[in-house]
């Protein structure tokens, strides 16, 4: 039977993950998060039919609409929804109420709001701290030196669970330089795990650099283009 394009792409990505993990790691130690931002529910349905269960969204309202849609039409399928875009304070309630994970926590104010706004009936929101590992002035994320204080804040909040770190390094085409940056993230991750035993997730690596990310210790790669193809970016508010 001929595979549809998304099914074939997912198989290709999974094979690439397995190949990258051959450097002494097990493929199942790396979670594939399908970045479905701007993509229609029909494309996500194809990915679900191909066994994908974790999806990442960058725009709050678009993501909430998809969460609600699949909760209604596929209540029997256990999907995980990750918010992976910049989070404004005025949108924090929607993330707290509908998503399972938030990858982009980088401010004490946001942590307080997410915890206060997380419904008590839901399990704690899984939180990753975004680190600006390349020191880019235009990019979100905290400085590595500020990580201990923010981690302590999250760990003390009742409706959040600190699960690890996330990074979006500056684009780099050279594998060795990709690897060096990702290894510095893994060093921070190892230090964090010493203090918080529940920490288990290092979210780094996208379509163009996931091999280096996995070699450096990534436990979750965020892949969009290699699964769903290129995107048209509508205006989101």
C-alpha positions, 0 to 999 in steps of 0.5 A: 500500500502506498503511503501518503506524504505525511506518513512517508515523511514521519517514517523518514524522520523516525529513521533519521532519529534512529540513525542519529541515536545510533551513537550509543543512545536508544531511539525510543529515548528521543521523542518526536514532537510534530510541529503542526503550527499553521497546518490544517486539522486534516494534516494532523489527522493524517499524522495521527493515523500514522501513529503520531501523538505529540503536537507542537503549536506556536500560536495560542488561539490556533492551538486551542482551536485544534485541542478542542477540535480533536478532544471532540472528534477523537476523544479516545485518542490520547494526544499531547499538546505542547505550546512552543511559541513565545507566550504573552502574559495576556494569553497565559490562561489559554495555555494553562487551561488547554495545553499539556506542556509549555516549552517557552517559560522564561519569566517569573511572572509567566510562571506565577500566572500559569500556576494560578490559572491551571485548573485544579482538575487537570494534572500540573502543567509540564514546564520547560525553561527556555534558555537563550543559549546563543545570546541573541538579543532578539530571541526569547529565553533566559541567560544560563546564569539566571536558570537556577533562580527561575527553576527554583520558582517553578519547582515551588509552584503547585500547579506546574511540574519542572520537566527540563529545558528548551533552546532554539540556537542561532541557525548554524549550518556547520555540524561541529558548531551545532554540536558544540552549542547543543552540548553546552545545553546538555551541560546545563540540563545535567546540572539541573537534573542534579537538583530536580530528580523529576527533570527528564526533558531536553527539547532541542533540535529541529528539521535542519539540526536534529542530528547534532541535537540528538548526538548531544543529548536531546530527548525531544526534537521539534520537527515541522517542515520535514513532516508537513512541508513548508508553511504559509504564515498567516497573521496571528494576533 
